[in-house]
Every structure is written in C-alpha cells, then in structure tokens.
C-alpha cells in the first residue's frame, strides 16, 4: 500500500529542510526522494529510512522493528530500510537528524551505483 495523501503531505513538509522532496509509487510502495536520491520508503503509512554501515548507529532504536522486506519464491528478502519510530513524528529536530543520516546513506548508494556503471555520467 502506498502512502496516503495526508501522510505524503506530512513527509513533504517535514523533510522540506533537506531539499526538493518527492514521492513516487514503486513496487506497491511509495519511494521518498530528496534531490533525486531515495532516502526512504513508505508502506501502509509507515516510513522506513535507508540504512547502511555508516549510519546504522543512528538508527539503533529502529532495530526492534523488522526491516522493510518482500517475499520472493518463498523467502523473505530484507531491504536496507528500517522503520522510523512513530515518536519521531513529534520530534522534528530528531526526525531531521535521522532523515539527514538516511539521505547521506542514499547518496553513498547512488555514488556506488554510478561507479558500477562505467561510461555513465
């Protein structure tokens, strides 16, 4: 399920200090983008931020929730997106701290993809 209109609007407002925020339907979910890179995903109005080895400590609290995942051929595939605790929606400064960490991870992923595709600028 994709993000509801009201949740999408909340995210656009809350993430606006980071840059140009956009949301796009993908894979039955909603991708959350900032300046062209995907920092999060939404499913059933739950926000998941991108996690990697460098920002994992920031998201330690989110480890209690399962990561975003999908089923494939009878197996569950975990993605590098961890659920944002709902309490952060009432803590705008801390929410932005998490969002900045997710955006930094998104930029690292984008840079790795760019390096993996020779000849593309």
C-alpha positions as CSV (number, residue, x, y, z in Angstrom):
1,X,0.0,0.0,0.0
2,X,1.3,3.5,-0.9
3,X,1.4,6.5,1.4
4,X,-2.0,8.2,2.0
5,X,-2.3,11.8,0.7
6,X,-2.2,13.2,4.2
7,X,1.0,11.2,5.2
8,X,2.6,12.2,1.9
9,X,1.9,15.8,2.6
10,X,3.3,15.5,6.2
11,X,6.5,14.0,4.8
12,X,6.9,16.7,2.2
13,X,6.6,19.4,4.9
14,X,8.8,17.6,7.5
15,X,11.6,16.8,5.0
16,X,11.5,20.1,3.2
17,X,14.6,21.5,5.0
18,X,16.7,18.8,3.3
19,X,15.9,19.8,-0.3
20,X,13.5,19.1,-3.1
21,X,11.3,16.2,-1.7
22,X,9.3,14.0,-4.0
23,X,7.3,10.8,-3.5
24,X,6.8,8.2,-6.2
25,X,4.9,4.9,-6.3
26,X,7.1,1.9,-6.8
27,X,6.8,-1.8,-6.1
28,X,3.4,-1.3,-4.4
29,X,5.1,1.1,-2.0
30,X,6.0,4.8,-2.1
31,X,9.6,5.9,-2.6
32,X,10.7,9.0,-0.7
33,X,13.2,11.0,-2.7
34,X,15.2,14.1,-1.9
35,X,17.0,15.9,-4.7
36,X,16.7,12.7,-6.8
37,X,18.0,10.1,-4.4
38,X,15.8,7.7,-2.4
39,X,16.2,8.1,1.3
40,X,13.1,6.2,2.4
41,X,10.1,4.1,1.5
42,X,6.5,4.1,2.8
43,X,4.2,1.2,3.1
44,X,0.9,1.3,5.0
45,X,1.8,4.8,6.2
46,X,4.9,3.6,7.9
47,X,8.1,5.3,7.0
48,X,11.4,3.4,6.5
49,X,14.7,5.2,6.2
50,X,17.7,3.9,4.2
51,X,20.4,2.3,6.5
52,X,24.0,1.4,5.7
53,X,27.1,0.5,7.8
54,X,27.9,4.2,8.4
55,X,24.6,5.3,9.8
56,X,23.5,2.1,11.5
57,X,24.3,3.5,14.9
58,X,22.0,6.5,14.4
59,X,19.1,4.0,13.8
60,X,19.9,1.7,16.7
61,X,16.4,2.3,18.2
62,X,14.8,1.0,14.9
63,X,16.4,-2.4,15.3
64,X,13.4,-3.5,17.4
65,X,11.3,-3.4,14.2
66,X,11.8,-5.7,11.2
67,X,13.4,-4.0,8.2
68,X,11.3,-3.4,5.1
69,X,11.1,-6.7,3.2
70,X,9.3,-8.6,0.5
71,X,8.6,-12.2,-0.3
72,X,10.3,-13.8,-3.3
73,X,10.0,-17.5,-4.2
74,X,9.0,-18.5,-0.6
75,X,11.8,-16.5,1.0
76,X,11.8,-13.1,2.8
77,X,14.2,-10.6,1.4
78,X,15.2,-7.8,3.8
79,X,15.9,-4.4,2.4
80,X,18.3,-1.7,3.7
81,X,15.3,0.4,5.0
82,X,14.5,0.5,8.8
83,X,11.2,1.6,10.2
84,X,11.2,5.1,11.8
85,X,9.8,5.1,15.3
86,X,6.5,7.0,15.4
87,X,7.7,9.1,18.3
88,X,10.0,11.0,15.9
89,X,7.0,12.5,14.1
90,X,6.5,14.6,17.2
91,X,10.2,15.4,17.5
92,X,11.0,17.4,14.3
93,X,14.7,18.1,15.1
94,X,15.5,14.4,15.9
95,X,13.4,13.4,12.9
96,X,15.6,15.6,10.6
97,X,18.7,14.1,12.2
98,X,17.5,10.6,11.2
99,X,16.5,11.9,7.8
100,X,19.9,13.5,7.2
101,X,21.6,10.2,8.1
102,X,19.3,8.4,5.6
103,X,20.0,11.0,2.9
104,X,23.7,10.6,3.4
105,X,23.3,6.8,3.0
106,X,21.2,7.4,-0.1
107,X,24.0,9.5,-1.6
108,X,26.6,6.8,-0.8
109,X,24.4,4.2,-2.5
110,X,23.9,6.4,-5.6
111,X,27.7,7.0,-5.8
112,X,28.4,3.3,-5.7
113,X,25.9,2.7,-8.4
114,X,27.4,5.4,-10.5
115,X,30.9,3.9,-10.1
116,X,29.5,0.4,-11.0
117,X,28.2,1.7,-14.4
118,X,31.2,2.7,-16.4
119,X,30.6,5.2,-19.2
120,X,27.6,6.8,-17.5
121,X,27.9,10.4,-16.2
